[in-house]
Amino acid sequence: MEFLVLAFPGDGSTATVLEPLERLRRDGGVRLLDVRELRRDRKGALTTRPGESGLITDEDAAEAEELLSPDESALLLLVEHVWAAELTAAFESAQGRVAASVRIAPDEGELR
């Protein structure tokens, strides 16, 4: 599973972000376990819309709130990488194991 905090200026358009995620979900690559929306207005006041499953807790949201500047919104996503679970199961059935797994954020590395 992966917990993502996707921040963007203003109210932003969550549809723009959720559209490719929904496509991945439909194709079976990921399972969306929970979504929560946060919004900090220009004066710093915070509003939140909890997700349906409740897997993203108030404590998780409080940590994410610290990352938001005034006039910024965020989507908090809890996703399961279905493809990774399937691959891990295949390794285990072959008596193998995942010896390491490191996620490199797109802004931290460049593929050549």
Secondary structure, 3 states (H helix, E strand, C coil): CEEEEEEEECCCCHHHHHHHHHHHHHCCCEEEEEEEEEEECCCCCEEEECCCCCCCCHHHHHHHHCCCCCCEEEEEEEEEEHHHHHHHHHHHHCCCCCCCCCCCCCCCCCCC
